[in-house]
């Protein structure tokens, strides 16, 4: 598998029967992962390190991984 410019390509070799099942399993896994959402709670003392000076770290994270959403609880 290679990842070029945001598109993923896969190449399968073998008999049709040999690659049919793994391709179906791969398609199911890919579909499930596209719709997966996870919540990770990070201790408040690390928020500043994640944000970075003037938000540089959080900007880099969200631009590199465009599907990542980061939110912080309101103060108080």
PDB file of N, CA, C and O in Angstrom:
ATOM      1  N   UNK A   1       0.853  -1.178   0.000  1.00  0.00           N
ATOM      2  CA  UNK A   1       0.000   0.000   0.000  1.00  0.00           C
ATOM      3  C   UNK A   1       0.888   1.226   0.000  1.00  0.00           C
ATOM      4  O   UNK A   1       1.908   1.260   0.689  1.00  0.00           O
ATOM      5  N   UNK A   2       0.510   2.230  -0.765  1.00  0.00           N
ATOM      6  CA  UNK A   2       1.249   3.483  -0.771  1.00  0.00           C
ATOM      7  C   UNK A   2       0.275   4.618  -0.571  1.00  0.00           C
ATOM      8  O   UNK A   2      -0.907   4.499  -0.895  1.00  0.00           O
ATOM      9  N   UNK A   3       0.766   5.712  -0.042  1.00  0.00           N
ATOM     10  CA  UNK A   3      -0.063   6.876   0.188  1.00  0.00           C
ATOM     11  C   UNK A   3       0.592   8.048  -0.507  1.00  0.00           C
ATOM     12  O   UNK A   3       1.662   8.497  -0.096  1.00  0.00           O
ATOM     13  N   UNK A   4      -0.042   8.551  -1.562  1.00  0.00           N
ATOM     14  CA  UNK A   4       0.533   9.622  -2.355  1.00  0.00           C
ATOM     15  C   UNK A   4      -0.462  10.757  -2.460  1.00  0.00           C
ATOM     16  O   UNK A   4      -1.560  10.578  -2.987  1.00  0.00           O
ATOM     17  N   UNK A   5      -0.093  11.907  -1.969  1.00  0.00           N
ATOM     18  CA  UNK A   5      -0.939  13.073  -2.109  1.00  0.00           C
ATOM     19  C   UNK A   5      -2.339  12.931  -1.563  1.00  0.00           C
ATOM     20  O   UNK A   5      -3.283  13.481  -2.131  1.00  0.00           O
ATOM     21  N   UNK A   6      -2.491  12.216  -0.491  1.00  0.00           N
ATOM     22  CA  UNK A   6      -3.787  12.100   0.147  1.00  0.00           C
ATOM     23  C   UNK A   6      -4.653  10.970  -0.375  1.00  0.00           C
ATOM     24  O   UNK A   6      -5.725  10.725   0.177  1.00  0.00           O
ATOM     25  N   UNK A   7      -4.223  10.270  -1.426  1.00  0.00           N
ATOM     26  CA  UNK A   7      -5.027   9.136  -1.882  1.00  0.00           C
ATOM     27  C   UNK A   7      -4.289   7.851  -1.559  1.00  0.00           C
ATOM     28  O   UNK A   7      -3.067   7.777  -1.696  1.00  0.00           O
ATOM     29  N   UNK A   8      -5.026   6.847  -1.135  1.00  0.00           N
ATOM     30  CA  UNK A   8      -4.427   5.565  -0.783  1.00  0.00           C
ATOM     31  C   UNK A   8      -4.641   4.586  -1.922  1.00  0.00           C
ATOM     32  O   UNK A   8      -5.752   4.451  -2.436  1.00  0.00           O
ATOM     33  N   UNK A   9      -3.580   3.907  -2.311  1.00  0.00           N
ATOM     34  CA  UNK A   9      -3.662   2.911  -3.365  1.00  0.00           C
ATOM     35  C   UNK A   9      -3.233   1.573  -2.808  1.00  0.00           C
ATOM     36  O   UNK A   9      -2.278   1.498  -2.034  1.00  0.00           O
ATOM     37  N   UNK A  10      -3.925   0.520  -3.190  1.00  0.00           N
ATOM     38  CA  UNK A  10      -3.514  -0.814  -2.788  1.00  0.00           C
ATOM     39  C   UNK A  10      -3.363  -1.663  -4.028  1.00  0.00           C
ATOM     40  O   UNK A  10      -4.036  -1.441  -5.035  1.00  0.00           O
ATOM     41  N   UNK A  11      -2.477  -2.635  -3.951  1.00  0.00           N
ATOM     42  CA  UNK A  11      -2.229  -3.552  -5.066  1.00  0.00           C
ATOM     43  C   UNK A  11      -2.238  -4.966  -4.509  1.00  0.00           C
ATOM     44  O   UNK A  11      -1.504  -5.270  -3.569  1.00  0.00           O
ATOM     45  N   UNK A  12      -3.063  -5.830  -5.082  1.00  0.00           N
ATOM     46  CA  UNK A  12      -3.176  -7.209  -4.622  1.00  0.00           C
ATOM     47  C   UNK A  12      -2.784  -8.122  -5.776  1.00  0.00           C
ATOM     48  O   UNK A  12      -3.211  -7.910  -6.911  1.00  0.00           O
ATOM     49  N   UNK A  13      -1.982  -9.123  -5.493  1.00  0.00           N
ATOM     50  CA  UNK A  13      -1.588 -10.100  -6.514  1.00  0.00           C
ATOM     51  C   UNK A  13      -1.949 -11.494  -6.063  1.00  0.00           C
ATOM     52  O   UNK A  13      -1.927 -11.796  -4.870  1.00  0.00           O
ATOM     53  N   UNK A  14      -2.282 -12.349  -7.021  1.00  0.00           N
ATOM     54  CA  UNK A  14      -2.606 -13.729  -6.730  1.00  0.00           C
ATOM     55  C   UNK A  14      -3.817 -14.162  -7.525  1.00  0.00           C
ATOM     56  O   UNK A  14      -4.322 -13.425  -8.371  1.00  0.00           O
ATOM     57  N   UNK A  15      -4.270 -15.352  -7.245  1.00  0.00           N
ATOM     58  CA  UNK A  15      -5.464 -15.839  -7.937  1.00  0.00           C
ATOM     59  C   UNK A  15      -6.665 -15.024  -7.481  1.00  0.00           C
ATOM     60  O   UNK A  15      -6.648 -14.417  -6.411  1.00  0.00           O
ATOM     61  N   UNK A  16      -7.698 -15.018  -8.299  1.00  0.00           N
ATOM     62  CA  UNK A  16      -8.892 -14.241  -7.950  1.00  0.00           C
ATOM     63  C   UNK A  16      -9.477 -14.703  -6.620  1.00  0.00           C
ATOM     64  O   UNK A  16      -9.890 -13.890  -5.793  1.00  0.00           O
ATOM     65  N   UNK A  17      -9.506 -16.005  -6.429  1.00  0.00           N
ATOM     66  CA  UNK A  17     -10.032 -16.533  -5.166  1.00  0.00           C
ATOM     67  C   UNK A  17      -9.135 -16.133  -3.996  1.00  0.00           C
ATOM     68  O   UNK A  17      -9.611 -15.887  -2.888  1.00  0.00           O
ATOM     69  N   UNK A  18      -7.832 -16.072  -4.261  1.00  0.00           N
ATOM     70  CA  UNK A  18      -6.881 -15.753  -3.194  1.00  0.00           C
ATOM     71  C   UNK A  18      -6.934 -14.312  -2.744  1.00  0.00           C
ATOM     72  O   UNK A  18      -6.659 -14.018  -1.581  1.00  0.00           O
ATOM     73  N   UNK A  19      -7.285 -13.399  -3.650  1.00  0.00           N
ATOM     74  CA  UNK A  19      -7.301 -11.986  -3.260  1.00  0.00           C
ATOM     75  C   UNK A  19      -8.700 -11.456  -2.981  1.00  0.00           C
ATOM     76  O   UNK A  19      -8.844 -10.378  -2.405  1.00  0.00           O
ATOM     77  N   UNK A  20      -9.722 -12.184  -3.372  1.00  0.00           N
ATOM     78  CA  UNK A  20     -11.095 -11.713  -3.202  1.00  0.00           C
ATOM     79  C   UNK A  20     -11.463 -11.488  -1.738  1.00  0.00           C
ATOM     80  O   UNK A  20     -11.981 -10.431  -1.378  1.00  0.00           O
ATOM     81  N   UNK A  21     -11.195 -12.477  -0.903  1.00  0.00           N
ATOM     82  CA  UNK A  21     -11.565 -12.357   0.519  1.00  0.00           C
ATOM     83  C   UNK A  21     -10.778 -11.247   1.229  1.00  0.00           C
ATOM     84  O   UNK A  21     -11.383 -10.426   1.917  1.00  0.00           O
ATOM     85  N   UNK A  22      -9.437 -11.200   1.079  1.00  0.00           N
ATOM     86  CA  UNK A  22      -8.716 -10.100   1.737  1.00  0.00           C
ATOM     87  C   UNK A  22      -9.163  -8.726   1.251  1.00  0.00           C
ATOM     88  O   UNK A  22      -9.195  -7.781   2.039  1.00  0.00           O
ATOM     89  N   UNK A  23      -9.509  -8.595  -0.027  1.00  0.00           N
ATOM     90  CA  UNK A  23      -9.987  -7.310  -0.524  1.00  0.00           C
ATOM     91  C   UNK A  23     -11.297  -6.912   0.154  1.00  0.00           C
ATOM     92  O   UNK A  23     -11.481  -5.750   0.515  1.00  0.00           O
ATOM     93  N   UNK A  24     -12.199  -7.866   0.327  1.00  0.00           N
ATOM     94  CA  UNK A  24     -13.474  -7.582   1.000  1.00  0.00           C
ATOM     95  C   UNK A  24     -13.240  -7.179   2.455  1.00  0.00           C
ATOM     96  O   UNK A  24     -13.864  -6.244   2.958  1.00  0.00           O
ATOM     97  N   UNK A  25     -12.337  -7.892   3.121  1.00  0.00           N
ATOM     98  CA  UNK A  25     -12.023  -7.569   4.519  1.00  0.00           C
ATOM     99  C   UNK A  25     -11.398  -6.179   4.616  1.00  0.00           C
ATOM    100  O   UNK A  25     -11.723  -5.411   5.521  1.00  0.00           O
ATOM    101  N   UNK A  26     -10.500  -5.858   3.681  1.00  0.00           N
ATOM    102  CA  UNK A  26      -9.834  -4.556   3.660  1.00  0.00           C
ATOM    103  C   UNK A  26     -10.873  -3.454   3.459  1.00  0.00           C
ATOM    104  O   UNK A  26     -10.828  -2.427   4.136  1.00  0.00           O
ATOM    105  N   UNK A  27     -11.814  -3.666   2.524  1.00  0.00           N
ATOM    106  CA  UNK A  27     -12.857  -2.677   2.272  1.00  0.00           C
ATOM    107  C   UNK A  27     -13.717  -2.441   3.509  1.00  0.00           C
ATOM    108  O   UNK A  27     -14.072  -1.300   3.806  1.00  0.00           O
ATOM    109  N   UNK A  28     -14.057  -3.514   4.238  1.00  0.00           N
ATOM    110  CA  UNK A  28     -14.847  -3.373   5.472  1.00  0.00           C
ATOM    111  C   UNK A  28     -14.074  -2.574   6.520  1.00  0.00           C
ATOM    112  O   UNK A  28     -14.627  -1.684   7.166  1.00  0.00           O
ATOM    113  N   UNK A  29     -12.790  -2.900   6.681  1.00  0.00           N
ATOM    114  CA  UNK A  29     -11.953  -2.202   7.657  1.00  0.00           C
ATOM    115  C   UNK A  29     -11.817  -0.727   7.303  1.00  0.00           C
ATOM    116  O   UNK A  29     -11.940   0.139   8.169  1.00  0.00           O
ATOM    117  N   UNK A  30     -11.567  -0.449   6.044  1.00  0.00           N
ATOM    118  CA  UNK A  30     -11.418   0.934   5.601  1.00  0.00           C
ATOM    119  C   UNK A  30     -12.696   1.730   5.827  1.00  0.00           C
ATOM    120  O   UNK A  30     -12.644   2.869   6.291  1.00  0.00           O
ATOM    121  N   UNK A  31     -13.828   1.147   5.507  1.00  0.00           N
ATOM    122  CA  UNK A  31     -15.106   1.811   5.701  1.00  0.00           C
ATOM    123  C   UNK A  31     -15.358   2.107   7.173  1.00  0.00           C
ATOM    124  O   UNK A  31     -15.810   3.196   7.526  1.00  0.00           O
ATOM    125  N   UNK A  32     -15.065   1.136   8.028  1.00  0.00           N
ATOM    126  CA  UNK A  32     -15.271   1.312   9.469  1.00  0.00           C
ATOM    127  C   UNK A  32     -14.363   2.404  10.024  1.00  0.00           C
ATOM    128  O   UNK A  32     -14.793   3.194  10.864  1.00  0.00           O
ATOM    129  N   UNK A  33     -13.121   2.459   9.569  1.00  0.00           N
ATOM    130  CA  UNK A  33     -12.178   3.441  10.097  1.00  0.00           C
ATOM    131  C   UNK A  33     -12.515   4.857   9.644  1.00  0.00           C
ATOM    132  O   UNK A  33     -12.244   5.813  10.371  1.00  0.00           O
ATOM    133  N   UNK A  34     -13.105   5.011   8.453  1.00  0.00           N
ATOM    134  CA  UNK A  34     -13.484   6.334   7.972  1.00  0.00           C
ATOM    135  C   UNK A  34     -14.519   6.971   8.885  1.00  0.00           C
ATOM    136  O   UNK A  34     -14.547   8.193   9.036  1.00  0.00           O
ATOM    137  N   UNK A  35     -15.357   6.163   9.484  1.00  0.00           N
ATOM    138  CA  UNK A  35     -16.450   6.663  10.318  1.00  0.00           C
ATOM    139  C   UNK A  35     -16.154   6.574  11.812  1.00  0.00           C
ATOM    140  O   UNK A  35     -17.026   6.846  12.637  1.00  0.00           O
ATOM    141  N   UNK A  36     -14.940   6.199  12.155  1.00  0.00           N
ATOM    142  CA  UNK A  36     -14.607   6.004  13.557  1.00  0.00           C
ATOM    143  C   UNK A  36     -14.282   7.334  14.229  1.00  0.00           C
ATOM    144  O   UNK A  36     -13.650   8.213  13.644  1.00  0.00           O
ATOM    145  N   UNK A  37     -14.724   7.450  15.451  1.00  0.00           N
ATOM    146  CA  UNK A  37     -14.445   8.649  16.232  1.00  0.00           C
ATOM    147  C   UNK A  37     -13.964   8.222  17.606  1.00  0.00           C
ATOM    148  O   UNK A  37     -14.520   7.309  18.217  1.00  0.00           O
ATOM    149  N   UNK A  38     -12.936   8.885  18.080  1.00  0.00           N
ATOM    150  CA  UNK A  38     -12.413   8.573  19.408  1.00  0.00           C
ATOM    151  C   UNK A  38     -12.275   9.849  20.219  1.00  0.00           C
ATOM    152  O   UNK A  38     -11.957  10.915  19.691  1.00  0.00           O
ATOM    153  N   UNK A  39     -12.518   9.717  21.494  1.00  0.00           N
ATOM    154  CA  UNK A  39     -12.329  10.827  22.411  1.00  0.00           C
ATOM    155  C   UNK A  39     -11.185  10.467  23.331  1.00  0.00           C
ATOM    156  O   UNK A  39     -11.189   9.422  23.981  1.00  0.00           O
ATOM    157  N   UNK A  40     -10.212  11.346  23.374  1.00  0.00           N
ATOM    158  CA  UNK A  40      -9.059  11.140  24.246  1.00  0.00           C
ATOM    159  C   UNK A  40      -9.009  12.312  25.219  1.00  0.00           C
ATOM    160  O   UNK A  40      -8.964  13.468  24.800  1.00  0.00           O
ATOM    161  N   UNK A  41      -9.015  12.022  26.488  1.00  0.00           N
ATOM    162  CA  UNK A  41      -8.975  13.063  27.508  1.00  0.00           C
ATOM    163  C   UNK A  41      -7.528  13.218  27.965  1.00  0.00           C
ATOM    164  O   UNK A  41      -6.896  12.268  28.426  1.00  0.00           O
ATOM    165  N   UNK A  42      -7.025  14.435  27.826  1.00  0.00           N
ATOM    166  CA  UNK A  42      -5.643  14.734  28.187  1.00  0.00           C
ATOM    167  C   UNK A  42      -5.661  15.657  29.398  1.00  0.00           C
ATOM    168  O   UNK A  42      -6.392  16.647  29.433  1.00  0.00           O
ATOM    169  N   UNK A  43      -4.850  15.318  30.378  1.00  0.00           N
ATOM    170  CA  UNK A  43      -4.784  16.089  31.612  1.00  0.00           C
ATOM    171  C   UNK A  43      -4.535  17.574  31.318  1.00  0.00           C
ATOM    172  O   UNK A  43      -3.760  17.930  30.430  1.00  0.00           O
ATOM    173  N   UNK A  44      -5.202  18.409  32.077  1.00  0.00           N
ATOM    174  CA  UNK A  44      -5.156  19.860  31.913  1.00  0.00           C
ATOM    175  C   UNK A  44      -3.733  20.422  31.909  1.00  0.00           C
ATOM    176  O   UNK A  44      -3.464  21.415  31.233  1.00  0.00           O
ATOM    177  N   UNK A  45      -2.850  19.816  32.633  1.00  0.00           N
ATOM    178  CA  UNK A  45      -1.482  20.351  32.709  1.00  0.00           C
ATOM    179  C   UNK A  45      -0.723  20.237  31.393  1.00  0.00           C
ATOM    180  O   UNK A  45       0.307  20.890  31.224  1.00  0.00           O
ATOM    181  N   UNK A  46      -1.208  19.418  30.451  1.00  0.00           N
ATOM    182  CA  UNK A  46      -0.550  19.264  29.154  1.00  0.00           C
ATOM    183  C   UNK A  46      -1.188  20.107  28.047  1.00  0.00           C
ATOM    184  O   UNK A  46      -0.684  20.119  26.924  1.00  0.00           O
ATOM    185  N   UNK A  47      -2.272  20.801  28.335  1.00  0.00           N
ATOM    186  CA  UNK A  47      -2.959  21.591  27.317  1.00  0.00           C
ATOM    187  C   UNK A  47      -2.036  22.623  26.680  1.00  0.00           C
ATOM    188  O   UNK A  47      -2.044  22.796  25.461  1.00  0.00           O
ATOM    189  N   UNK A  48      -1.248  23.304  27.491  1.00  0.00           N
ATOM    190  CA  UNK A  48      -0.335  24.328  26.963  1.00  0.00           C
ATOM    191  C   UNK A  48       0.673  23.752  25.985  1.00  0.00           C
ATOM    192  O   UNK A  48       0.990  24.384  24.977  1.00  0.00           O
ATOM    193  N   UNK A  49       1.176  22.571  26.267  1.00  0.00           N
ATOM    194  CA  UNK A  49       2.143  21.929  25.363  1.00  0.00           C
ATOM    195  C   UNK A  49       1.474  21.539  24.045  1.00  0.00           C
ATOM    196  O   UNK A  49       2.101  21.610  22.988  1.00  0.00           O
ATOM    197  N   UNK A  50       0.229  21.136  24.103  1.00  0.00           N
ATOM    198  CA  UNK A  50      -0.491  20.778  22.881  1.00  0.00           C
ATOM    199  C   UNK A  50      -0.770  22.023  22.042  1.00  0.00           C
ATOM    200  O   UNK A  50      -0.626  21.999  20.820  1.00  0.00           O
ATOM    201  N   UNK A  51      -1.167  23.097  22.695  1.00  0.00           N
ATOM    202  CA  UNK A  51      -1.464  24.342  21.983  1.00  0.00           C
ATOM    203  C   UNK A  51      -0.182  24.943  21.419  1.00  0.00           C
ATOM    204  O   UNK A  51      -0.150  25.342  20.255  1.00  0.00           O
ATOM    205  N   UNK A  52       0.874  25.012  22.228  1.00  0.00           N
ATOM    206  CA  UNK A  52       2.134  25.602  21.790  1.00  0.00           C
ATOM    207  C   UNK A  52       2.083  27.115  21.820  1.00  0.00           C
ATOM    208  O   UNK A  52       1.022  27.711  22.002  1.00  0.00           O
ATOM    209  N   UNK A  53       3.239  27.728  21.641  1.00  0.00           N
ATOM    210  CA  UNK A  53       3.323  29.182  21.639  1.00  0.00           C
ATOM    211  C   UNK A  53       2.524  29.734  20.471  1.00  0.00           C
ATOM    212  O   UNK A  53       2.749  29.371  19.316  1.00  0.00           O
ATOM    213  N   UNK A  54       1.580  30.623  20.793  1.00  0.00           N
ATOM    214  CA  UNK A  54       0.692  31.241  19.811  1.00  0.00           C
ATOM    215  C   UNK A  54      -0.069  30.218  18.967  1.00  0.00           C
ATOM    216  O   UNK A  54      -0.451  30.502  17.832  1.00  0.00           O
ATOM    217  N   UNK A  55      -0.283  29.031  19.528  1.00  0.00           N
ATOM    218  CA  UNK A  55      -1.084  28.008  18.870  1.00  0.00           C
ATOM    219  C   UNK A  55      -0.380  27.252  17.755  1.00  0.00           C
ATOM    220  O   UNK A  55      -1.031  26.567  16.966  1.00  0.00           O
ATOM    221  N   UNK A  56       0.955  27.369  17.680  1.00  0.00           N
ATOM    222  CA  UNK A  56       1.694  26.752  16.574  1.00  0.00           C
ATOM    223  C   UNK A  56       1.552  25.228  16.548  1.00  0.00           C
ATOM    224  O   UNK A  56       1.425  24.644  15.471  1.00  0.00           O
ATOM    225  N   UNK A  57       1.571  24.577  17.709  1.00  0.00           N
ATOM    226  CA  UNK A  57       1.458  23.114  17.743  1.00  0.00           C
ATOM    227  C   UNK A  57       0.086  22.631  17.299  1.00  0.00           C
ATOM    228  O   UNK A  57      -0.031  21.695  16.508  1.00  0.00           O
ATOM    229  N   UNK A  58      -0.937  23.275  17.812  1.00  0.00           N
ATOM    230  CA  UNK A  58      -2.293  22.835  17.469  1.00  0.00           C
ATOM    231  C   UNK A  58      -2.593  23.107  15.997  1.00  0.00           C
ATOM    232  O   UNK A  58      -3.311  22.331  15.366  1.00  0.00           O
ATOM    233  N   UNK A  59      -2.064  24.181  15.443  1.00  0.00           N
ATOM    234  CA  UNK A  59      -2.240  24.462  14.018  1.00  0.00           C
ATOM    235  C   UNK A  59      -1.561  23.389  13.175  1.00  0.00           C
ATOM    236  O   UNK A  59      -2.108  22.948  12.164  1.00  0.00           O
ATOM    237  N   UNK A  60      -0.381  22.974  13.589  1.00  0.00           N
ATOM    238  CA  UNK A  60       0.346  21.940  12.849  1.00  0.00           C
ATOM    239  C   UNK A  60      -0.398  20.603  12.898  1.00  0.00           C
ATOM    240  O   UNK A  60      -0.505  19.907  11.889  1.00  0.00           O
ATOM    241  N   UNK A  61      -0.903  20.257  14.066  1.00  0.00           N
ATOM    242  CA  UNK A  61      -1.641  18.992  14.215  1.00  0.00           C
ATOM    243  C   UNK A  61      -2.877  18.993  13.327  1.00  0.00           C
ATOM    244  O   UNK A  61      -3.111  18.034  12.593  1.00  0.00           O
ATOM    245  N   UNK A  62      -3.665  20.051  13.385  1.00  0.00           N
ATOM    246  CA  UNK A  62      -4.912  20.079  12.624  1.00  0.00           C
ATOM    247  C   UNK A  62      -4.675  20.228  11.125  1.00  0.00           C
ATOM    248  O   UNK A  62      -5.514  19.793  10.337  1.00  0.00           O
ATOM    249  N   UNK A  63      -3.562  20.828  10.704  1.00  0.00           N
ATOM    250  CA  UNK A  63      -3.301  20.913   9.260  1.00  0.00           C
ATOM    251  C   UNK A  63      -2.719  19.610   8.727  1.00  0.00           C
ATOM    252  O   UNK A  63      -2.987  19.239   7.584  1.00  0.00           O
ATOM    253  N   UNK A  64      -1.929  18.912   9.537  1.00  0.00           N
ATOM    254  CA  UNK A  64      -1.350  17.640   9.107  1.00  0.00           C
ATOM    255  C   UNK A  64      -2.409  16.553   9.068  1.00  0.00           C
ATOM    256  O   UNK A  64      -2.451  15.755   8.132  1.00  0.00           O
ATOM    257  N   UNK A  65      -3.248  16.519  10.065  1.00  0.00           N
ATOM    258  CA  UNK A  65      -4.301  15.511  10.174  1.00  0.00           C
ATOM    259  C   UNK A  65      -5.639  16.234  10.076  1.00  0.00           C
ATOM    260  O   UNK A  65      -6.238  16.577  11.095  1.00  0.00           O
ATOM    261  N   UNK A  66      -6.108  16.469   8.847  1.00  0.00           N
ATOM    262  CA  UNK A  66      -7.268  17.341   8.642  1.00  0.00           C
ATOM    263  C   UNK A  66      -8.567  16.817   9.238  1.00  0.00           C
ATOM    264  O   UNK A  66      -9.526  17.581   9.354  1.00  0.00           O
ATOM    265  N   UNK A  67      -8.635  15.557   9.615  1.00  0.00           N
ATOM    266  CA  UNK A  67      -9.864  15.015  10.220  1.00  0.00           C
ATOM    267  C   UNK A  67      -9.846  15.096  11.745  1.00  0.00           C
ATOM    268  O   UNK A  67     -10.827  14.736  12.395  1.00  0.00           O
ATOM    269  N   UNK A  68      -8.748  15.561  12.315  1.00  0.00           N
ATOM    270  CA  UNK A  68      -8.623  15.635  13.770  1.00  0.00           C
ATOM    271  C   UNK A  68      -9.293  16.913  14.272  1.00  0.00           C
ATOM    272  O   UNK A  68      -9.047  18.009  13.769  1.00  0.00           O
ATOM    273  N   UNK A  69     -10.137  16.738  15.268  1.00  0.00           N
ATOM    274  CA  UNK A  69     -10.759  17.884  15.932  1.00  0.00           C
ATOM    275  C   UNK A  69     -10.264  17.911  17.365  1.00  0.00           C
ATOM    276  O   UNK A  69     -10.307  16.898  18.063  1.00  0.00           O
ATOM    277  N   UNK A  70      -9.799  19.060  17.801  1.00  0.00           N
ATOM    278  CA  UNK A  70      -9.304  19.208  19.170  1.00  0.00           C
ATOM    279  C   UNK A  70     -10.152  20.275  19.844  1.00  0.00           C
ATOM    280  O   UNK A  70     -10.331  21.373  19.318  1.00  0.00           O
ATOM    281  N   UNK A  71     -10.665  19.934  21.006  1.00  0.00           N
ATOM    282  CA  UNK A  71     -11.428  20.924  21.768  1.00  0.00           C
ATOM    283  C   UNK A  71     -11.007  20.852  23.220  1.00  0.00           C
ATOM    284  O   UNK A  71     -10.586  19.808  23.717  1.00  0.00           O
ATOM    285  N   UNK A  72     -11.128  21.966  23.876  1.00  0.00           N
ATOM    286  CA  UNK A  72     -10.763  22.063  25.294  1.00  0.00           C
ATOM    287  C   UNK A  72     -12.000  22.480  26.076  1.00  0.00           C
ATOM    288  O   UNK A  72     -12.825  23.245  25.576  1.00  0.00           O
ATOM    289  N   UNK A  73     -12.131  21.978  27.305  1.00  0.00           N
ATOM    290  CA  UNK A  73     -13.293  22.372  28.106  1.00  0.00           C
ATOM    291  C   UNK A  73     -13.215  23.852  28.464  1.00  0.00           C
ATOM    292  O   UNK A  73     -12.134  24.436  28.545  1.00  0.00           O
ATOM    293  N   UNK A  74     -14.371  24.433  28.673  1.00  0.00           N
ATOM    294  CA  UNK A  74     -14.398  25.826  29.075  1.00  0.00           C
ATOM    295  C   UNK A  74     -13.808  25.969  30.466  1.00  0.00           C
ATOM    296  O   UNK A  74     -13.886  25.058  31.290  1.00  0.00           O
ATOM    297  N   UNK A  75     -13.218  27.124  30.710  1.00  0.00           N
ATOM    298  CA  UNK A  75     -12.639  27.357  32.031  1.00  0.00           C
ATOM    299  C   UNK A  75     -13.738  27.401  33.073  1.00  0.00           C
ATOM    300  O   UNK A  75     -14.847  27.880  32.839  1.00  0.00           O
ATOM    301  N   UNK A  76     -13.374  26.875  34.242  1.00  0.00           N
ATOM    302  CA  UNK A  76     -14.334  26.911  35.341  1.00  0.00           C
ATOM    303  C   UNK A  76     -15.083  25.661  35.355  1.00  0.00           C
ATOM    304  O   UNK A  76     -15.953  25.472  36.205  1.00  0.00           O
TER     305      UNK A  76
END
